[in-house]
């Protein structure tokens, strides 16, 4: 396996993070009882989260996008550094 494009890999991680975040938010609409309470408590860890509305989704998506981009860039960089020959 060759070197990874840091920008492309980080962008794909960001897209995957936003899709997963959106799927989790949609899944939460079908929960009831204690499961719904736990789901809400976990989402309240995101900044500006106030409930199931567009502003909360958007603020969480931005947060997930930033962290996914950073994580993806770091993973691609570490992969590329480990592939260098001495």
C-alpha positions in Angstrom: 0.0 0.0 0.0 1.3 3.4 -1.0 1.1 6.8 0.6 -2.3 8.3 1.4 -3.5 11.7 0.3 -3.9 13.5 3.6 -6.5 15.9 2.2 -8.6 13.2 0.5 -8.4 10.9 3.5 -9.3 13.6 5.9 -12.2 14.7 3.7 -13.6 11.2 3.5 -13.4 10.8 7.3 -15.2 14.1 7.6 -18.0 13.0 5.3 -18.3 9.6 7.0 -18.5 11.3 10.4 -21.3 13.6 9.3 -23.2 10.7 7.7 -22.8 8.6 10.9 -23.8 11.6 13.1 -26.9 12.2 11.0 -27.9 8.5 11.1 -27.5 8.5 14.9 -29.7 11.6 15.3 -32.3 10.0 13.1 -32.1 6.8 15.0 -32.8 8.7 18.2 -36.2 9.7 16.9 -37.4 6.1 17.3 -36.2 5.5 20.8 -38.3 5.6 23.9 -37.8 5.4 27.7 -34.4 5.0 29.2 -32.8 4.5 25.8 -34.1 7.9 24.6 -32.8 9.6 27.8 -29.3 8.1 27.3 -29.3 9.1 23.7 -30.3 12.7 24.6 -27.7 12.8 27.3 -25.0 11.8 24.9 -26.0 14.3 22.3 -26.0 17.1 24.9 -22.2 16.7 25.0 -22.1 18.5 21.7 -21.8 22.3 21.8 -25.1 24.3 21.3 -27.2 21.1 21.3 -30.8 21.9 22.4 -32.8 19.1 21.0 -33.9 17.6 17.7 -33.8 20.7 15.5 -31.8 22.0 12.6 -29.6 24.3 14.7 -28.6 21.5 17.0 -27.9 19.2 14.0 -25.8 21.9 12.3 -23.8 22.7 15.3 -23.1 19.0 16.0 -22.3 18.4 12.4 -19.7 21.1 12.4 -18.2 19.7 15.6 -18.1 16.2 14.2 -16.7 17.5 10.9 -13.8 19.3 12.5 -12.8 16.4 14.8 -13.2 13.9 12.0 -11.0 16.1 9.7 -8.3 16.4 12.4 -8.5 12.6 13.1 -8.3 11.7 9.4 -5.4 14.0 8.7 -3.5 12.5 11.7 -4.2 8.9 10.7 -3.1 9.6 7.1 0.0 11.4 8.3 1.0 8.6 10.6 0.5 6.1 7.9 2.6 8.1 5.5 5.4 8.5 8.0 5.4 4.8 8.8 5.8 4.0 5.1 9.1 6.0 4.8 12.1 3.9 4.1 15.3 4.6 6.0 
